[in-house]
Amino acid sequence: MILVTGASGQLGTAFRKRLGDRAEYLDRSLLDLSEPDAAGTTVRALRPDTVINCAAYTAVDRAQDEEDIALAVNATAVGEMAAACHDIGARFVTYSTDYVFDGTKPGSYVESDPTTPINAYGRTKLEGEQMALAVNADSLVIRTSWVMSGTHRNFAAVMLELIAKGDVTVVADQHGRPTLVDDLVVGTMRALDAGVTGILHMANAGTTSWYELARTIADIAGLDPHRVAPCTTADYPTKAARPLNSVLDSERIAALGLAPLPDFHGALEAAVHELLAS
């Protein structure tokens, strides 16, 4: 049996769509990772074959003021689940972020690059990686970036709302790789089937900026992309610092015989149309 936590979020919803009754699903009402002890207890009680942890504290700016809560969800609870999976002989998968990097590298980031997060969210996700692998070396930690879907409020949904109303300004000097949850689910299941462990970078192919991405979303939706104007990160200060370069690449995927995720444009188009329809 596969157990999916964070089942009501973007990624958990995508797993439910793909796995159906092959899995059991726990949302926050059934398993609140801000109480980390419950995470390990639940896994030991249910005794699944595989745990896919899609739950996370993802409010990047708010984490600056709530780092203790973010740490409980993104790290302590992750370690508890990983340890429980080790004890019962189950596979454990959890997700981390491009924000474990500081964004100063000239090229893309691979799995072996040094981690130097510059905000609380990134620190808590890195701690979660380390805790999981420390207690269960067979854990699979997938770092991904700029996650979007056609089912939840995310950057694409916000841009559709704002651009439909008028002009919008978006940062143009932060670069990364958008990742669509349906593709991430496929990639995760392939990695699980191949028995992959350790840290693995997984993001859709194609590098862009938030500004370029907003214009692409407008174009897909039939809105005027000229309503989107660029600005710099310095022009748009946020409570939590963001890395200017968080482009993820993998030094492992080809060697493991895994197919890379496809270019993001096709899945983004489907997601935008799904958002418009809803």
Secondary structure, 3 states (H helix, E strand, C coil): CEEEECCCCHHHHHHHHHHHHHEEEECCCCCCCCCHHHHHHHHHHHCCCEEEECCCCCCCCHHHCCHHHHHHHHHHHHHHHHHHHHHHCCEEEEEEEHHHCCCCCCCCECCCCCCCCCCHHHHHHHHHHHHHHHHCCCCEEEEECCEECCCCCCHHHHHHHHHHHCCEEEECCCEECCEEHHHHHHHHHHHHHCCCCEEEECCCECCEEHHHHHHHHHHHHCCCHHHEEEECCCCCCCCCCCCCECCECCCCCCCCCCCCCCEHHHHHHHHHHHHHHC
